[in-house]
Amino acid sequence: MTLTTVRCHVSHEPVTCVTDLEGAVVNVICSAFEKERRLCRLKQRDLSGGPLSQFLERAADQTLSSRDLRCDLALRRAAGL
């Protein structure tokens, strides 16, 4: 297992990614990460606003092409971090 610290573009805080020997992310150590569903609670909270607030939040996070609630860091491979 390898621990890598990266900056989350949603919370703007450093989080730790735990990867296996093949480079796949096994776990993300973050207060807003739900491991069971691999969801980001901050993204989930932002969807409670209207269309304009959702657009502005995705623009600030640089994720305009995605409306996904899953944690982006949990989906990446270690080489892509």
PyMOL CGO cylinders between C-alpha atoms (Angstrom):
from pymol import cmd
from pymol.cgo import CYLINDER

trace = [
    CYLINDER, 0.00, 0.00, 0.00, 1.19, 3.48, -0.85, 0.3, 1, 1, 1, 1, 1, 1,
    CYLINDER, 1.19, 3.48, -0.85, 0.03, 6.74, 0.72, 0.3, 1, 1, 1, 1, 1, 1,
    CYLINDER, 0.03, 6.74, 0.72, -0.04, 9.83, -1.49, 0.3, 1, 1, 1, 1, 1, 1,
    CYLINDER, -0.04, 9.83, -1.49, -1.11, 13.29, -0.34, 0.3, 1, 1, 1, 1, 1, 1,
    CYLINDER, -1.11, 13.29, -0.34, -2.87, 15.41, -2.97, 0.3, 1, 1, 1, 1, 1, 1,
    CYLINDER, -2.87, 15.41, -2.97, -4.94, 18.58, -2.93, 0.3, 1, 1, 1, 1, 1, 1,
    CYLINDER, -4.94, 18.58, -2.93, -8.68, 18.03, -3.38, 0.3, 1, 1, 1, 1, 1, 1,
    CYLINDER, -8.68, 18.03, -3.38, -10.20, 20.43, -5.91, 0.3, 1, 1, 1, 1, 1, 1,
    CYLINDER, -10.20, 20.43, -5.91, -13.56, 20.32, -4.11, 0.3, 1, 1, 1, 1, 1, 1,
    CYLINDER, -13.56, 20.32, -4.11, -12.55, 20.95, -0.48, 0.3, 1, 1, 1, 1, 1, 1,
    CYLINDER, -12.55, 20.95, -0.48, -9.25, 22.69, -1.36, 0.3, 1, 1, 1, 1, 1, 1,
    CYLINDER, -9.25, 22.69, -1.36, -7.55, 20.75, 1.42, 0.3, 1, 1, 1, 1, 1, 1,
    CYLINDER, -7.55, 20.75, 1.42, -4.89, 18.06, 1.33, 0.3, 1, 1, 1, 1, 1, 1,
    CYLINDER, -4.89, 18.06, 1.33, -6.26, 14.51, 1.39, 0.3, 1, 1, 1, 1, 1, 1,
    CYLINDER, -6.26, 14.51, 1.39, -4.47, 11.17, 1.48, 0.3, 1, 1, 1, 1, 1, 1,
    CYLINDER, -4.47, 11.17, 1.48, -5.03, 8.53, -1.18, 0.3, 1, 1, 1, 1, 1, 1,
    CYLINDER, -5.03, 8.53, -1.18, -4.24, 4.91, -0.33, 0.3, 1, 1, 1, 1, 1, 1,
    CYLINDER, -4.24, 4.91, -0.33, -3.27, 2.91, -3.42, 0.3, 1, 1, 1, 1, 1, 1,
    CYLINDER, -3.27, 2.91, -3.42, -2.57, -0.76, -3.96, 0.3, 1, 1, 1, 1, 1, 1,
    CYLINDER, -2.57, -0.76, -3.96, 0.51, -2.15, -5.70, 0.3, 1, 1, 1, 1, 1, 1,
    CYLINDER, 0.51, -2.15, -5.70, -1.12, -1.76, -9.13, 0.3, 1, 1, 1, 1, 1, 1,
    CYLINDER, -1.12, -1.76, -9.13, -1.83, 1.94, -8.57, 0.3, 1, 1, 1, 1, 1, 1,
    CYLINDER, -1.83, 1.94, -8.57, -5.59, 1.71, -8.07, 0.3, 1, 1, 1, 1, 1, 1,
    CYLINDER, -5.59, 1.71, -8.07, -6.99, 3.94, -5.33, 0.3, 1, 1, 1, 1, 1, 1,
    CYLINDER, -6.99, 3.94, -5.33, -8.26, 1.74, -2.48, 0.3, 1, 1, 1, 1, 1, 1,
    CYLINDER, -8.26, 1.74, -2.48, -9.31, 4.47, -0.06, 0.3, 1, 1, 1, 1, 1, 1,
    CYLINDER, -9.31, 4.47, -0.06, -9.36, 8.26, 0.25, 0.3, 1, 1, 1, 1, 1, 1,
    CYLINDER, -9.36, 8.26, 0.25, -8.74, 9.68, 3.70, 0.3, 1, 1, 1, 1, 1, 1,
    CYLINDER, -8.74, 9.68, 3.70, -10.92, 12.78, 3.74, 0.3, 1, 1, 1, 1, 1, 1,
    CYLINDER, -10.92, 12.78, 3.74, -13.61, 14.00, 6.12, 0.3, 1, 1, 1, 1, 1, 1,
    CYLINDER, -13.61, 14.00, 6.12, -16.08, 14.47, 3.24, 0.3, 1, 1, 1, 1, 1, 1,
    CYLINDER, -16.08, 14.47, 3.24, -15.56, 11.03, 1.67, 0.3, 1, 1, 1, 1, 1, 1,
    CYLINDER, -15.56, 11.03, 1.67, -18.13, 8.23, 2.15, 0.3, 1, 1, 1, 1, 1, 1,
    CYLINDER, -18.13, 8.23, 2.15, -16.16, 5.03, 1.61, 0.3, 1, 1, 1, 1, 1, 1,
    CYLINDER, -16.16, 5.03, 1.61, -19.18, 2.71, 1.24, 0.3, 1, 1, 1, 1, 1, 1,
    CYLINDER, -19.18, 2.71, 1.24, -20.68, 4.59, -1.70, 0.3, 1, 1, 1, 1, 1, 1,
    CYLINDER, -20.68, 4.59, -1.70, -17.43, 6.36, -2.76, 0.3, 1, 1, 1, 1, 1, 1,
    CYLINDER, -17.43, 6.36, -2.76, -19.31, 9.68, -2.69, 0.3, 1, 1, 1, 1, 1, 1,
    CYLINDER, -19.31, 9.68, -2.69, -18.18, 13.18, -1.81, 0.3, 1, 1, 1, 1, 1, 1,
    CYLINDER, -18.18, 13.18, -1.81, -20.48, 14.76, 0.78, 0.3, 1, 1, 1, 1, 1, 1,
    CYLINDER, -20.48, 14.76, 0.78, -19.47, 18.26, -0.36, 0.3, 1, 1, 1, 1, 1, 1,
    CYLINDER, -19.47, 18.26, -0.36, -20.65, 17.57, -3.91, 0.3, 1, 1, 1, 1, 1, 1,
    CYLINDER, -20.65, 17.57, -3.91, -23.85, 16.07, -2.53, 0.3, 1, 1, 1, 1, 1, 1,
    CYLINDER, -23.85, 16.07, -2.53, -24.51, 19.18, -0.44, 0.3, 1, 1, 1, 1, 1, 1,
    CYLINDER, -24.51, 19.18, -0.44, -23.96, 21.47, -3.43, 0.3, 1, 1, 1, 1, 1, 1,
    CYLINDER, -23.96, 21.47, -3.43, -26.69, 19.73, -5.43, 0.3, 1, 1, 1, 1, 1, 1,
    CYLINDER, -26.69, 19.73, -5.43, -29.26, 21.01, -2.94, 0.3, 1, 1, 1, 1, 1, 1,
    CYLINDER, -29.26, 21.01, -2.94, -29.02, 24.48, -4.53, 0.3, 1, 1, 1, 1, 1, 1,
    CYLINDER, -29.02, 24.48, -4.53, -30.64, 25.64, -7.73, 0.3, 1, 1, 1, 1, 1, 1,
    CYLINDER, -30.64, 25.64, -7.73, -29.27, 25.30, -11.27, 0.3, 1, 1, 1, 1, 1, 1,
    CYLINDER, -29.27, 25.30, -11.27, -27.20, 28.49, -11.05, 0.3, 1, 1, 1, 1, 1, 1,
    CYLINDER, -27.20, 28.49, -11.05, -25.51, 27.52, -7.80, 0.3, 1, 1, 1, 1, 1, 1,
    CYLINDER, -25.51, 27.52, -7.80, -24.79, 24.05, -9.20, 0.3, 1, 1, 1, 1, 1, 1,
    CYLINDER, -24.79, 24.05, -9.20, -23.24, 25.58, -12.32, 0.3, 1, 1, 1, 1, 1, 1,
    CYLINDER, -23.24, 25.58, -12.32, -21.13, 28.02, -10.34, 0.3, 1, 1, 1, 1, 1, 1,
    CYLINDER, -21.13, 28.02, -10.34, -19.93, 25.29, -7.99, 0.3, 1, 1, 1, 1, 1, 1,
    CYLINDER, -19.93, 25.29, -7.99, -18.93, 23.03, -10.89, 0.3, 1, 1, 1, 1, 1, 1,
    CYLINDER, -18.93, 23.03, -10.89, -17.19, 25.97, -12.57, 0.3, 1, 1, 1, 1, 1, 1,
    CYLINDER, -17.19, 25.97, -12.57, -15.21, 26.70, -9.41, 0.3, 1, 1, 1, 1, 1, 1,
    CYLINDER, -15.21, 26.70, -9.41, -14.24, 23.02, -9.11, 0.3, 1, 1, 1, 1, 1, 1,
    CYLINDER, -14.24, 23.02, -9.11, -13.37, 22.84, -12.83, 0.3, 1, 1, 1, 1, 1, 1,
    CYLINDER, -13.37, 22.84, -12.83, -15.77, 19.93, -13.28, 0.3, 1, 1, 1, 1, 1, 1,
    CYLINDER, -15.77, 19.93, -13.28, -18.26, 21.46, -15.73, 0.3, 1, 1, 1, 1, 1, 1,
    CYLINDER, -18.26, 21.46, -15.73, -18.47, 18.27, -17.78, 0.3, 1, 1, 1, 1, 1, 1,
    CYLINDER, -18.47, 18.27, -17.78, -19.40, 16.16, -14.76, 0.3, 1, 1, 1, 1, 1, 1,
    CYLINDER, -19.40, 16.16, -14.76, -22.45, 16.13, -12.48, 0.3, 1, 1, 1, 1, 1, 1,
    CYLINDER, -22.45, 16.13, -12.48, -21.20, 13.06, -10.70, 0.3, 1, 1, 1, 1, 1, 1,
    CYLINDER, -21.20, 13.06, -10.70, -21.34, 12.82, -6.90, 0.3, 1, 1, 1, 1, 1, 1,
    CYLINDER, -21.34, 12.82, -6.90, -18.50, 10.29, -6.73, 0.3, 1, 1, 1, 1, 1, 1,
    CYLINDER, -18.50, 10.29, -6.73, -15.14, 11.42, -5.42, 0.3, 1, 1, 1, 1, 1, 1,
    CYLINDER, -15.14, 11.42, -5.42, -12.87, 12.23, -8.37, 0.3, 1, 1, 1, 1, 1, 1,
    CYLINDER, -12.87, 12.23, -8.37, -9.78, 11.17, -6.44, 0.3, 1, 1, 1, 1, 1, 1,
    CYLINDER, -9.78, 11.17, -6.44, -11.24, 7.74, -5.66, 0.3, 1, 1, 1, 1, 1, 1,
    CYLINDER, -11.24, 7.74, -5.66, -11.76, 7.10, -9.36, 0.3, 1, 1, 1, 1, 1, 1,
    CYLINDER, -11.76, 7.10, -9.36, -8.21, 7.89, -10.47, 0.3, 1, 1, 1, 1, 1, 1,
    CYLINDER, -8.21, 7.89, -10.47, -5.19, 5.72, -10.69, 0.3, 1, 1, 1, 1, 1, 1,
    CYLINDER, -5.19, 5.72, -10.69, -2.04, 6.72, -8.82, 0.3, 1, 1, 1, 1, 1, 1,
    CYLINDER, -2.04, 6.72, -8.82, -0.26, 7.67, -12.04, 0.3, 1, 1, 1, 1, 1, 1,
    CYLINDER, -0.26, 7.67, -12.04, -3.05, 10.14, -12.83, 0.3, 1, 1, 1, 1, 1, 1,
    CYLINDER, -3.05, 10.14, -12.83, -2.76, 11.95, -9.51, 0.3, 1, 1, 1, 1, 1, 1,
]
cmd.load_cgo(trace, "trace")
